Amino acid sequence: MTGADAERHGRQRRTVRLLAALALGMFAFGFALVPLYGLFCAVTGTQRGGLAAAQTGATATTAVAAVADRRVTVKFDGTVHPDLPWEFVPSERRVVVHPGETREVRFVATNRSSRSITGQAIPAVAPWQATAYFGKLECFCFQQQTLDGGERVEMPLRFTVSPDLPAEIDTLTLSYSFLRLADGQGT
C-alpha cells in the first residue's frame, strides 16, 4: 500500500466513524425527545396550555357570558407511532364551545399487545396561532401512560378556549401523537 492509499484509507475510516457517531446520536436524540419536550413545556409554561392560570370560578363565568354569542369548533385527532401497538382515538371527533367555557372530552387507548407498554402523548394545536389560546386544564399528556397487555382506558382532557382567541379563528384542531417510551425510560 502506498502512502497516498494509506492516507485515503485513513480518511475513509474517519468518515465512517463520524457517520456512525452521527447516526447513533440521531437515534439517541429520538429517545430523548419526550423528556426534552416535557422540560421545554415546564420552562416555557406551555405544558398547562399557554393560558395563565386557566380561568376558574367567577372569572370563567364572566368570560362565558361575555362571548356567549361566539362559538368555536374544536376538532380532535389522534395518531400512534408505528412502534407502539396501541389504538388511540377521541371519543368525540369535534365539539362546539363558547370561548371561556370549560369542557371535557375523552380519548380511548387500547394496548393491542400482550405486555405492558408505556407511551407519551405529544399535543399540537392547529392553526399554530391558536396554541396560546387553548388551555389544557387536565390532560393525559401531562404524564406517561402505561397500559397492561390488552388494557383499554378512557383518558380525560379538560380544556378551555380563551375569549381572546382572534375572531378570524373559528375552528381549531388538537392533535395528539402517542410515542412509545423505551423499556426502563418511564419514571
N, C-alpha and C positions, 0 to 999 in steps of 0.2 A: 504494500500500500504506500503510495507516495504521500508526501507532505500535504499536498492540496486535497487528496482524497481523505486523509485523516482529519483535516480541518473541516471539510464539508460534512463528514460523518459526525463530528463533534457538534456542529451547528444543528444538524438534523436531530440529534439526541436531545439537545437543549430545547428545540422547538416541540418535540414530542412531550417532554416533561412539562413544559409550560402549558401546552394544550390539555394534558391530563389534569394538571392542577386547576386549570380554569374550569374544566368540566366538573371536577369534584367540588369546587367552590360553588358553582351554579346549583348543583344538586343539594348541597348543604343549605344554601340560601332558600331553596324551595321549602325545606322543612322549617326554616326559621321565620317564614312569612307570617304564620299565625301569631306567634308570640310578639313579633315586631309590630304587627297590626294592633294588638292589644296595648302595647306600650305607646304607640302613636296616639291611639284613642285616649288613653289615660292622660298623656301630656297635653293634647290639644282640647280635651273636654268633649270631643265628638262622640265618645262612647255612649253618652247619655242622650244622644240625638241632636246635639248642637243647640238646644234651647236652654236658656238659663233657667234652671230650677223648674222647668216644665210646669206651667201654670196649674195651680191647685186651688181648691176652696172657692172663695168669693171671686178671686181674680178670674178663674176659669168660667164661672157663671156669667160674669160681666162680659168676658170675651165672646162667649157663645151668643149672648143677647145682642152684642154689637154687630155680629156678622151672621145673624140667623137667616138672612136672605141669600147668603152666598153658600154654594155647595162645591165641594172638591171631590173628584173621583180618585180613590186610591186603589191601584191595581197591585196584585201580589204575584210573585213569581219565585219558583224555587228550582235550583239545579243541584245536581250531585256530581262530584268529581268521579271519573270512571274507576278510580281505585277504592271507592267507598261503596260497598254493596248495600246501599240504603235506597229506599224510596222516600221522597220528601216532597210534599205538596201542600199548598194552602187549603184550608177547609172552605174558604171563600175566595174566589178569584178577584173580586172587586167589592168595595163598599163606597158609599157616598157619605161624606161627613161635612159638618159645618166647622169651619176653622175655629179652633179653641176647644172643641168638643173632644173628650177622651173616649177612645174606642178600644175594644179588644177583639182580636181575631185569633184564630188558632192555626197552627201548622201541624201536619201529621207526618211523623217519621217512622219508618219501619225498617228494622235491620233484617235483610233477607238472608244473611249468613247464619251459620250455626254457632258462632262465637261472639264474645263481647268485643265491641269496637267503639273507639272514641273518635268523635268528629267535632269540628268547629264551624259555625256558620259565619260567613263574611257578608255583611249587608252592603247594598249600594242603592242610591236613590237616583231616579232619572225623572226629569232632566236634572242635571247636576246642580243647577241654580236653586233647586228646591231643597237641597240637602240641609241647609242651615235652618229651614223652617219645618222640618219633620223631626219630631221628638219621640224617641223610644223611651217610655217610662219603665217598662218591664219587658225584657226580651231574652229569649233563649240564646241569643247571640252573645250575651254578656259572659257566658260560661261555656266550657267544653261540655259536650253531651256524650254520655256513654250509654249505649243500648246493648243489652244482652242479645244473644242469638235468637232471632225470631220475634223480638220485642217490638211492640207498636206503642208509640206515645203521642199524646197531643201536647204541643208546646205553645204557651200563650205569648202573645205580643200585645202590649198595651201601648197606645201611641196617641199623639195629638198633632194636628197640623196648626202651625202658628197663624193667628189672624193677620200677621204681617206678610204672609205669602203674597208675592206680587200678583196683581189682578190678572195678568195675562196667563198665569199658570192655573189651569182648572183641572188638570189631570196629572198625577204623578205615579210612578211605579216604584215599589220597593221590591228589590230582587235579593235573594239570598243564594249564595253558593256554599254548599257544605263540602268541606275538605276532610279527609281522613288524617288523623294525627298518628304519628309513628308510635308503635308499641313502646310504652315507657315514657312517652313525651307528656302525658297528662299530669295533672297536679297531684 
